[in-house]
Amino acid sequence: MKQVSIAFAALAALVAGLGAPPVASAQDTGEAAPQPAQSSCEGDVYDDFDFWLGEWDVTTPDGQVAGTNSITKAEDGCLLIERWTGAQGTTGQSYNFYDTGLQKWRQVWVARGATIDYAGKLTEDGEMRLEGKIAYRNGTTAPFRGSWTPEPNGSVTQRFQQFNSQTDGWDDWFTGVYRPKPRAE
């Protein structure tokens, strides 16, 4: 009986980790610690916003020059970076990425006058739609939404709207027509 209780005590100590042999760390052995497998941002969902990639001349719908925009892919295809320069010299940038936690595309826009944070996805008709909030530097905020529509001629129409609580409706904030910049030869 005494042997059974000693064996039981040894087993209990082992289960509790008290009798477990020490585990050598990578630091102890001089070997590199194993790294988690790198995830890839390849696949259909990561390509949903690729129609917006490029160097663009942007006008208003009536043809007035609004500015230029550069949209590039970075971080092995996980990030789209926007760099906007307005016709009057204003600038802004955005990070656009597929947020796996939300299972939506997300854009975070930062400019001197405001930040915008919104999320959404590609619709069945091929339009990217995002909804969220604009926050102005003076502290006011409002619901905000944007859409990007690829056109058959290779242009992209971008439309932003801000919710107006006084009218309980959506006001156009900016509409731009993106046309590819001519290639330098």
Residue frames as a rotation matrix with the C-alpha (Angstrom) as fourth column:
MET 1
0.570 0.821 0.000 0.00
0.821 -0.570 0.000 0.00
0.000 0.000 -1.000 0.00
LYS 2
0.374 -0.523 -0.766 2.89
0.200 -0.761 0.617 2.30
-0.906 -0.383 -0.180 0.80
GLN 3
-0.680 -0.645 0.349 4.29
0.441 0.021 0.897 1.77
-0.586 0.764 0.270 -2.73
VAL 4
-0.066 0.746 0.663 0.93
0.974 -0.095 0.204 2.70
0.215 0.659 -0.721 -4.27
SER 5
0.804 0.403 -0.437 0.75
0.518 -0.836 0.183 5.97
-0.292 -0.373 -0.881 -2.33
ILE 6
-0.083 -0.897 -0.435 4.38
0.120 -0.442 0.889 6.81
-0.989 0.021 0.144 -3.25
ALA 7
-0.695 -0.124 0.708 3.61
0.686 0.180 0.705 6.07
-0.215 0.976 -0.040 -6.92
PHE 8
0.349 0.901 0.259 0.43
0.925 -0.375 0.058 8.13
0.149 0.219 -0.964 -6.68
ALA 9
0.615 -0.196 -0.764 2.33
0.277 -0.853 0.442 11.05
-0.739 -0.483 -0.470 -5.13
ALA 10
-0.519 -0.855 0.017 4.96
0.247 -0.132 0.960 10.85
-0.818 0.502 0.280 -7.90
LEU 11
-0.434 0.461 0.774 2.24
0.894 0.118 0.431 10.80
0.107 0.880 -0.463 -10.55
ALA 12
0.653 0.714 -0.253 0.45
0.748 -0.661 0.065 13.74
-0.121 -0.231 -0.965 -8.94
ALA 13
0.214 -0.668 -0.713 3.70
0.136 -0.702 0.699 15.72
-0.967 -0.247 -0.059 -8.82
LEU 14
-0.737 -0.487 0.468 4.35
0.482 0.107 0.870 14.95
-0.473 0.867 0.156 -12.48
VAL 15
0.000 0.834 0.551 0.85
0.971 -0.131 0.198 16.01
0.237 0.536 -0.810 -13.50
ALA 16
0.782 0.298 -0.547 1.22
0.497 -0.828 0.259 19.22
-0.376 -0.474 -0.796 -11.50
GLY 17
0.795 -0.514 0.322 4.44
0.059 -0.463 -0.884 19.93
0.604 0.722 -0.338 -13.36
LEU 18
0.751 -0.523 0.403 6.60
-0.612 -0.322 0.722 19.61
-0.248 -0.789 -0.562 -10.28
GLY 19
0.229 -0.682 0.695 8.46
0.031 0.719 0.695 16.63
-0.973 -0.138 0.186 -11.61
ALA 20
0.952 0.149 0.267 8.60
0.266 0.025 -0.964 17.76
-0.151 0.988 -0.016 -15.23
PRO 21
0.039 -0.995 0.094 12.06
0.938 0.069 0.340 17.93
-0.345 0.075 0.936 -16.72
PRO 22
-0.002 -0.089 -0.996 13.33
0.020 -0.996 0.088 21.45
-1.000 -0.020 0.004 -17.47
VAL 23
0.687 0.259 0.679 12.68
0.680 0.100 -0.726 22.69
-0.256 0.961 -0.107 -21.01
ALA 24
-0.406 -0.894 -0.189 15.64
0.677 -0.433 0.595 24.26
-0.614 0.113 0.781 -22.77
SER 25
0.653 0.593 -0.471 14.84
0.147 -0.710 -0.689 27.61
-0.743 0.381 -0.550 -24.37
ALA 26
0.791 -0.356 0.497 16.29
0.515 -0.050 -0.856 28.90
0.330 0.933 0.144 -27.63
GLN 27
0.679 -0.550 0.486 18.37
-0.603 -0.796 -0.058 31.28
0.419 -0.253 -0.872 -25.53
ASP 28
0.532 -0.458 0.712 19.86
-0.523 0.484 0.702 28.33
-0.666 -0.746 0.018 -23.58
THR 29
0.485 -0.289 0.825 20.74
0.503 0.864 0.008 26.30
-0.716 0.411 0.565 -26.67
GLY 30
-0.463 -0.681 -0.567 21.88
-0.067 -0.611 0.789 29.17
-0.884 0.403 0.238 -28.91
GLU 31
-0.699 0.288 0.655 19.35
0.712 0.362 0.601 28.16
-0.064 0.887 -0.458 -31.56
ALA 32
-0.878 0.463 0.123 16.84
-0.402 -0.851 0.339 30.55
0.262 0.248 0.933 -33.10
ALA 33
-0.554 0.776 0.302 13.35
-0.115 0.288 -0.951 30.29
-0.824 -0.561 -0.071 -31.68
PRO 34
-0.625 0.378 0.683 10.84
0.773 0.419 0.476 28.91
-0.106 0.826 -0.554 -34.14
GLN 35
-0.870 0.334 -0.362 8.84
-0.346 -0.938 -0.032 31.66
-0.350 0.098 0.931 -35.82
PRO 36
0.030 0.936 0.351 5.16
0.108 0.346 -0.932 31.40
-0.994 0.066 -0.091 -36.60
ALA 37
-0.353 -0.090 0.932 4.42
0.896 0.254 0.364 30.79
-0.269 0.963 -0.009 -40.25
GLN 38
-0.870 0.038 -0.492 4.04
-0.124 -0.982 0.143 34.05
-0.477 0.185 0.859 -42.15
SER 39
0.072 0.947 0.312 0.51
0.527 0.230 -0.818 34.65
-0.847 0.224 -0.483 -43.23
SER 40
-0.839 -0.315 0.443 -0.18
0.528 -0.277 0.803 35.74
-0.130 0.908 0.399 -46.74
CYS 41
-0.215 0.772 -0.599 -2.50
-0.146 -0.632 -0.762 38.46
-0.966 -0.077 0.248 -47.94
GLU 42
-0.918 -0.030 -0.396 -3.19
-0.397 0.133 0.908 36.64
0.025 0.991 -0.134 -51.16
GLY 43
-0.642 0.752 0.151 -6.66
0.715 0.658 -0.236 35.70
-0.277 -0.043 -0.960 -52.26
ASP 44
-0.209 0.650 0.731 -9.78
0.794 -0.324 0.515 37.23
0.571 0.688 -0.448 -53.65
VAL 45
0.711 0.573 -0.408 -10.72
0.702 -0.550 0.452 39.37
0.034 -0.608 -0.793 -50.64
TYR 46
0.106 -0.771 -0.628 -7.27
0.500 -0.504 0.704 41.00
-0.859 -0.389 0.332 -50.61
ASP 47
-0.811 -0.378 0.447 -7.71
0.557 -0.265 0.787 41.96
-0.179 0.887 0.425 -54.27
ASP 48
0.107 0.993 0.040 -11.16
0.968 -0.095 -0.230 43.54
-0.225 0.063 -0.972 -53.84
PHE 49
0.708 0.160 -0.688 -9.80
0.209 -0.978 -0.013 47.10
-0.675 -0.135 -0.726 -53.84
ASP 50
-0.250 -0.917 0.311 -7.11
0.599 0.106 0.794 46.60
-0.761 0.385 0.523 -56.53
PHE 51
0.230 0.388 0.893 -9.19
0.956 -0.264 -0.132 48.51
0.184 0.883 -0.431 -59.09
TRP 52
0.984 0.153 -0.087 -8.19
0.172 -0.941 0.292 51.66
-0.038 -0.303 -0.952 -57.18
LEU 53
0.256 -0.964 -0.067 -4.43
0.546 0.087 0.833 51.04
-0.797 -0.250 0.549 -57.48
GLY 54
0.213 -0.300 0.930 -2.51
0.953 -0.146 -0.265 53.47
0.216 0.943 0.255 -59.66
GLU 55
-0.755 -0.425 -0.500 -1.50
0.459 -0.886 0.060 57.04
-0.469 -0.185 0.864 -60.31
TRP 56
-0.001 0.937 0.350 -4.58
0.999 0.016 -0.040 59.21
-0.043 0.350 -0.936 -60.83
ASP 57
-0.961 0.045 0.272 -5.66
-0.010 -0.992 0.128 62.64
0.276 0.120 0.954 -62.00
VAL 58
-0.448 0.827 -0.340 -8.85
0.867 0.309 -0.392 63.51
-0.219 -0.470 -0.855 -60.12
THR 59
-0.887 0.279 0.369 -11.55
-0.088 -0.885 0.458 65.90
0.454 0.374 0.809 -61.28
THR 60
-0.527 0.840 0.130 -15.01
-0.348 -0.073 -0.935 66.85
-0.776 -0.538 0.331 -60.09
PRO 61
-0.090 0.553 0.829 -17.86
0.643 0.667 -0.375 65.40
-0.760 0.500 -0.415 -62.19
ASP 62
0.883 0.451 -0.133 -18.02
0.214 -0.637 -0.741 68.69
-0.419 0.625 -0.659 -64.16
GLY 63
0.664 -0.660 0.352 -14.31
0.610 0.205 -0.766 68.41
0.434 0.722 0.538 -65.08
GLN 64
0.699 -0.449 0.557 -12.67
-0.559 -0.829 0.034 70.82
0.446 -0.335 -0.830 -62.61
VAL 65
-0.103 -0.834 -0.542 -9.26
0.015 0.544 -0.839 69.67
0.995 -0.094 -0.044 -61.42
ALA 66
0.883 0.426 0.198 -9.53
-0.219 0.000 0.976 68.39
0.416 -0.905 0.093 -57.85
GLY 67
0.369 -0.816 0.445 -6.04
-0.823 -0.064 0.565 66.94
-0.432 -0.575 -0.694 -57.39
THR 68
0.007 -0.432 -0.902 -3.89
-0.639 0.692 -0.337 63.86
0.769 0.578 -0.271 -57.85
ASN 69
0.575 0.189 0.796 -3.82
-0.763 0.476 0.438 60.59
-0.297 -0.859 0.418 -55.97
SER 70
-0.285 -0.701 -0.654 -1.36
-0.723 0.605 -0.334 57.73
0.630 0.377 -0.679 -55.72
ILE 71
0.626 0.502 0.597 -2.60
-0.756 0.579 0.305 54.35
-0.193 -0.642 0.742 -54.52
THR 72
-0.174 -0.780 -0.600 0.05
-0.736 0.509 -0.447 51.67
0.655 0.364 -0.663 -53.96
LYS 73
0.863 0.356 -0.357 0.19
-0.084 0.800 0.595 48.21
0.498 -0.483 0.720 -52.41
ALA 74
-0.145 -0.903 0.404 2.60
-0.788 -0.142 -0.600 47.51
0.599 -0.405 -0.691 -49.55
GLU 75
-0.307 -0.081 0.948 3.34
-0.858 0.454 -0.239 44.91
-0.411 -0.887 -0.209 -46.87
ASP 76
-0.963 -0.180 0.199 3.22
-0.077 0.895 0.439 41.97
-0.257 0.408 -0.876 -49.30
GLY 77
-0.686 0.727 0.026 -0.22
0.101 0.060 0.993 42.96
0.720 0.684 -0.115 -50.55
CYS 78
-0.342 0.548 -0.764 -1.76
0.930 0.313 -0.192 43.47
0.134 -0.776 -0.616 -47.09
LEU 79
-0.020 0.224 -0.974 -2.01
0.525 -0.827 -0.201 47.26
-0.851 -0.515 -0.101 -47.28
LEU 80
0.157 0.076 0.985 -3.08
0.887 -0.449 -0.106 49.91
0.434 0.890 -0.138 -49.79
ILE 81
-0.279 -0.327 -0.903 -1.57
0.694 -0.719 0.046 53.33
-0.664 -0.613 0.427 -49.13
GLU 82
0.507 0.509 0.696 -3.24
0.824 -0.523 -0.218 56.46
0.253 0.684 -0.684 -50.49
ARG 83
-0.440 -0.615 -0.655 -1.35
0.673 -0.708 0.213 59.74
-0.595 -0.347 0.725 -50.92
TRP 84
0.441 0.760 0.478 -3.63
0.897 -0.387 -0.212 62.63
0.024 0.523 -0.852 -51.93
THR 85
-0.733 -0.508 -0.452 -2.59
0.488 -0.856 0.171 66.09
-0.474 -0.096 0.875 -53.10
GLY 86
0.341 0.940 -0.022 -5.43
0.729 -0.280 -0.625 68.53
-0.593 0.197 -0.781 -53.70
ALA 87
0.322 -0.144 0.936 -5.39
0.824 -0.443 -0.352 71.19
0.466 0.885 -0.024 -56.41
GLN 88
0.757 0.008 0.653 -4.94
-0.198 -0.950 0.242 73.87
0.622 -0.313 -0.717 -53.71
GLY 89
-0.205 -0.975 0.091 -2.03
-0.508 0.026 -0.861 72.02
0.837 -0.223 -0.500 -52.07
THR 90
0.324 0.351 0.879 -3.94
-0.936 0.256 0.242 70.18
-0.140 -0.901 0.411 -49.34
THR 91
-0.489 -0.514 -0.705 -2.73
-0.571 0.800 -0.187 66.68
0.660 0.311 -0.684 -48.57
GLY 92
0.319 0.521 0.792 -3.96
-0.911 0.399 0.105 63.55
-0.262 -0.755 0.602 -46.86
GLN 93
-0.650 -0.531 -0.543 -3.13
-0.628 0.778 -0.009 59.87
0.428 0.336 -0.839 -46.58
SER 94
0.468 0.765 0.443 -5.02
-0.883 0.430 0.190 56.71
-0.044 -0.480 0.876 -45.88
TYR 95
-0.843 -0.515 0.154 -4.25
-0.518 0.855 0.026 53.14
-0.145 -0.058 -0.988 -44.93
ASN 96
0.282 0.919 -0.276 -6.62
-0.957 0.290 -0.009 50.59
0.072 0.267 0.961 -46.41
PHE 97
-0.812 -0.574 -0.106 -6.59
-0.552 0.814 -0.182 46.96
0.191 -0.090 -0.978 -45.35
TYR 98
0.126 0.808 -0.576 -8.75
-0.246 0.587 0.771 43.90
0.961 0.045 0.273 -44.97
ASP 99
-0.398 -0.162 0.903 -9.48
-0.902 -0.109 -0.417 43.66
0.166 -0.981 -0.103 -41.25
THR 100
-0.599 0.119 -0.792 -9.74
-0.083 0.974 0.210 39.94
0.797 0.191 -0.573 -40.50
GLY 101
-0.926 0.283 -0.249 -11.37
0.296 0.140 -0.945 40.65
-0.233 -0.949 -0.213 -37.13
LEU 102
-0.356 0.816 -0.455 -14.19
-0.494 -0.578 -0.650 42.65
-0.793 -0.006 0.609 -38.73
GLN 103
-0.363 0.090 0.927 -14.14
0.683 0.703 0.199 40.63
-0.634 0.706 -0.317 -41.95
LYS 104
0.832 0.543 0.110 -14.39
0.493 -0.635 -0.595 43.96
-0.253 0.550 -0.796 -43.77
TRP 105
-0.088 -0.789 0.609 -12.17
0.788 -0.429 -0.442 46.39
0.610 0.440 0.659 -45.58
ARG 106
0.613 0.210 -0.762 -11.18
0.696 -0.600 0.395 49.31
-0.374 -0.772 -0.513 -43.40
GLN 107
0.080 -0.586 0.806 -9.82
0.624 -0.601 -0.499 52.74
0.777 0.543 0.318 -44.25
VAL 108
0.444 -0.067 -0.894 -8.19
0.746 -0.525 0.410 55.14
-0.497 -0.848 -0.183 -41.83
TRP 109
0.307 -0.229 0.924 -7.75
0.683 -0.623 -0.382 58.59
0.663 0.748 -0.035 -43.42
VAL 110
0.259 -0.288 -0.922 -5.62
0.781 -0.499 0.375 61.30
-0.568 -0.817 0.096 -41.83
ALA 111
0.021 -0.246 0.969 -5.40
0.719 -0.670 -0.185 64.91
0.695 0.700 0.163 -43.02
ARG 112
-0.877 -0.446 0.177 -4.81
0.240 -0.727 -0.643 68.25
0.416 -0.522 0.745 -41.45
GLY 113
-0.561 0.717 0.413 -8.52
-0.692 -0.681 0.242 68.99
0.454 -0.150 0.878 -41.09
ALA 114
0.414 0.810 0.414 -10.00
-0.907 0.406 0.112 65.61
-0.078 -0.422 0.903 -40.10
THR 115
-0.862 -0.480 0.162 -9.66
-0.458 0.875 0.157 61.88
-0.217 0.061 -0.974 -39.66
ILE 116
0.243 0.910 -0.337 -12.03
-0.953 0.289 0.091 59.30
0.180 0.299 0.937 -41.09
ASP 117
-0.849 -0.401 0.344 -12.34
-0.465 0.876 -0.128 55.72
-0.250 -0.268 -0.930 -39.89
TYR 118
0.226 0.971 -0.072 -14.75
-0.891 0.177 -0.419 53.45
-0.394 0.159 0.905 -41.71
ALA 119
-0.774 -0.427 0.467 -15.23
-0.290 0.896 0.337 49.89
-0.562 0.126 -0.817 -42.87
GLY 120
0.369 0.909 -0.193 -17.22
-0.698 0.134 -0.703 47.91
-0.613 0.395 0.684 -45.39
LYS 121
-0.294 -0.446 0.845 -16.91
0.179 0.843 0.507 45.64
-0.939 0.300 -0.168 -48.36
LEU 122
-0.931 -0.059 -0.359 -17.21
-0.347 -0.151 0.926 45.10
-0.109 0.987 0.120 -52.06
THR 123
-0.028 0.991 0.129 -20.83
-0.639 0.081 -0.765 44.90
-0.768 -0.104 0.631 -53.17
GLU 124
0.133 0.170 0.976 -22.17
0.439 0.873 -0.212 42.37
-0.889 0.457 0.041 -55.65
ASP 125
0.917 0.257 0.306 -22.09
0.385 -0.366 -0.847 45.06
-0.106 0.895 -0.434 -58.36
GLY 126
0.252 -0.941 0.226 -18.36
0.888 0.133 -0.440 45.69
0.384 0.312 0.869 -57.78
GLU 127
0.322 -0.089 0.942 -18.54
-0.153 -0.987 -0.041 48.90
0.934 -0.131 -0.332 -55.74
MET 128
-0.508 -0.500 -0.701 -16.48
0.687 0.256 -0.680 49.29
0.520 -0.827 0.213 -52.55
ARG 129
0.321 0.672 0.668 -18.68
-0.077 -0.684 0.725 50.82
0.944 -0.284 -0.168 -49.82
LEU 130
-0.571 -0.535 -0.623 -17.40
0.643 0.181 -0.744 51.91
0.511 -0.825 0.240 -46.42
GLU 131
0.450 0.719 0.530 -19.30
0.066 -0.618 0.783 53.47
0.891 -0.318 -0.325 -43.50
GLY 132
-0.138 -0.507 -0.851 -18.05
0.937 0.210 -0.278 54.98
0.319 -0.836 0.447 -40.28
LYS 133
0.741 0.359 -0.567 -17.25
0.598 -0.738 0.314 58.36
-0.305 -0.571 -0.762 -38.78
ILE 134
0.089 -0.694 0.714 -15.46
0.514 -0.582 -0.630 61.59
0.853 0.423 0.305 -39.64
ALA 135
0.545 -0.019 -0.838 -13.81
0.795 -0.306 0.524 63.48
-0.267 -0.952 -0.152 -36.79
TYR 136
0.586 -0.290 0.757 -12.89
0.281 -0.803 -0.526 67.11
0.760 0.521 -0.389 -37.38
ARG 137
-0.416 -0.883 -0.217 -10.01
0.587 -0.079 -0.806 68.75
0.694 -0.463 0.551 -35.51
ASN 138
-0.545 0.273 0.793 -12.47
-0.536 -0.841 -0.079 71.10
0.645 -0.468 0.604 -33.76
GLY 139
-0.893 0.108 0.437 -14.00
-0.327 0.511 -0.795 68.07
-0.309 -0.853 -0.421 -32.00
THR 140
0.127 0.986 -0.110 -17.18
-0.843 0.049 -0.536 67.62
-0.523 0.161 0.837 -34.04
THR 141
-0.876 -0.316 0.365 -17.96
-0.119 0.874 0.471 64.22
-0.467 0.369 -0.803 -35.50
ALA 142
0.090 0.925 -0.370 -20.53
-0.893 -0.090 -0.441 62.85
-0.441 0.370 0.818 -37.93
PRO 143
0.304 0.078 0.949 -21.47
0.233 0.960 -0.153 59.58
-0.924 0.268 0.274 -39.58
PHE 144
0.000 -0.451 -0.892 -19.63
-0.842 -0.482 0.243 59.30
-0.540 0.751 -0.380 -42.89
ARG 145
0.439 0.101 0.893 -19.67
0.242 0.944 -0.226 56.98
-0.865 0.315 0.390 -45.89
GLY 146
-0.155 -0.558 -0.815 -17.72
-0.786 -0.431 0.444 56.52
-0.599 0.709 -0.372 -49.07
SER 147
0.652 0.307 0.693 -18.02
0.160 0.838 -0.522 54.51
-0.741 0.452 0.497 -52.25
TRP 148
-0.377 -0.771 -0.513 -15.58
-0.625 -0.197 0.756 53.69
-0.684 0.605 -0.408 -55.04
THR 149
0.588 0.677 0.443 -17.04
-0.033 0.567 -0.823 52.49
-0.808 0.469 0.355 -58.33
PRO 150
-0.608 -0.780 0.149 -14.88
0.107 0.106 0.989 51.16
-0.787 0.617 0.019 -61.17
GLU 151
0.360 0.720 -0.594 -16.21
-0.513 -0.378 -0.770 52.41
-0.779 0.582 0.233 -64.52
PRO 152
0.762 0.011 0.648 -16.05
0.411 0.765 -0.496 50.55
-0.501 0.644 0.579 -67.87
ASN 153
0.869 -0.427 0.250 -13.66
0.012 -0.487 -0.873 53.17
0.495 0.762 -0.418 -69.32
GLY 154
0.061 -0.897 -0.437 -11.01
0.702 0.350 -0.620 52.47
0.709 -0.269 0.652 -66.63
SER 155
-0.435 -0.145 0.889 -11.89
-0.384 -0.863 -0.329 55.45
0.814 -0.484 0.320 -64.43
VAL 156
-0.486 0.313 -0.816 -13.11
0.804 0.525 -0.277 55.21
0.342 -0.791 -0.507 -60.84
THR 157
-0.003 0.552 0.834 -15.87
-0.132 -0.827 0.547 57.34
0.991 -0.108 0.076 -59.33
GLN 158
-0.680 -0.256 -0.687 -15.41
0.651 0.221 -0.726 58.16
0.337 -0.941 0.016 -55.66
ARG 159
-0.001 0.754 0.657 -18.31
-0.062 -0.656 0.752 59.60
0.998 -0.041 0.047 -53.66
PHE 160
-0.824 -0.247 -0.510 -18.26
0.496 0.120 -0.860 60.74
0.274 -0.962 0.024 -50.05
GLN 161
0.077 0.883 0.463 -21.30
0.039 -0.466 0.884 61.69
0.996 -0.050 -0.071 -48.00
GLN 162
-0.952 -0.300 -0.060 -21.71
0.096 -0.107 -0.990 63.06
0.290 -0.948 0.131 -44.47
PHE 163
-0.164 0.935 -0.315 -24.84
0.900 0.273 0.340 62.63
0.404 -0.227 -0.886 -42.40
ASN 164
-0.736 0.053 0.674 -26.65
-0.143 -0.987 -0.078 65.89
0.661 -0.154 0.734 -41.62
SER 165
-0.747 0.433 -0.504 -28.48
0.665 0.465 -0.584 65.59
-0.018 -0.772 -0.636 -38.29
GLN 166
-0.698 0.500 -0.512 -30.45
-0.239 -0.837 -0.492 68.80
-0.675 -0.221 0.704 -38.96
THR 167
-0.222 0.618 -0.754 -32.05
-0.974 -0.111 0.196 67.42
0.037 0.778 0.627 -42.13
ASP 168
0.154 0.179 0.972 -31.82
-0.443 0.891 -0.094 63.75
-0.883 -0.416 0.217 -41.10
GLY 169
0.983 0.142 0.120 -30.26
0.047 0.432 -0.901 63.02
-0.179 0.891 0.418 -44.49
TRP 170
0.195 -0.952 0.236 -26.96
0.735 0.301 0.608 62.47
-0.650 0.055 0.758 -46.28
ASP 171
0.822 -0.035 -0.569 -25.19
-0.297 -0.879 -0.374 65.45
-0.487 0.476 -0.732 -47.87
ASP 172
0.742 -0.635 0.215 -22.64
0.544 0.383 -0.747 65.06
0.392 0.671 0.629 -50.65
TRP 173
0.705 -0.595 -0.386 -19.22
0.145 -0.411 0.900 65.89
-0.694 -0.690 -0.203 -49.23
PHE 174
-0.199 -0.740 -0.642 -17.02
-0.739 -0.317 0.595 65.20
-0.644 0.593 -0.484 -52.29
THR 175
0.763 0.288 0.578 -17.36
0.165 0.779 -0.605 63.39
-0.625 0.557 0.547 -55.60
GLY 176
-0.007 -0.851 -0.525 -14.26
-0.717 -0.362 0.596 62.73
-0.697 0.380 -0.608 -57.69
VAL 177
0.982 0.187 -0.031 -13.63
-0.145 0.637 -0.757 61.07
-0.122 0.748 0.652 -61.01
TYR 178
0.178 -0.957 0.228 -10.29
-0.331 0.160 0.930 59.25
-0.927 -0.241 -0.288 -61.09
ARG 179
0.978 0.002 -0.209 -8.61
-0.202 0.266 -0.943 58.91
0.054 0.964 0.260 -64.47
PRO 180
0.557 -0.829 0.057 -5.26
0.738 0.525 0.424 57.15
-0.381 -0.194 0.904 -64.91
LYS 181
0.412 -0.534 -0.739 -2.38
-0.364 -0.840 0.404 59.61
-0.836 0.103 -0.540 -65.34
PRO 182
0.911 -0.173 -0.374 -0.82
-0.335 0.219 -0.916 59.46
0.241 0.960 0.141 -68.80
ARG 183
0.706 -0.702 0.090 2.29
0.540 0.616 0.574 57.30
-0.458 -0.357 0.814 -68.80
ALA 184
0.490 -0.659 -0.571 5.58
-0.641 -0.716 0.277 59.08
-0.591 0.230 -0.773 -69.38
GLU 185
0.953 -0.128 0.274 7.40
0.271 0.763 -0.586 57.69
-0.134 0.633 0.762 -72.38
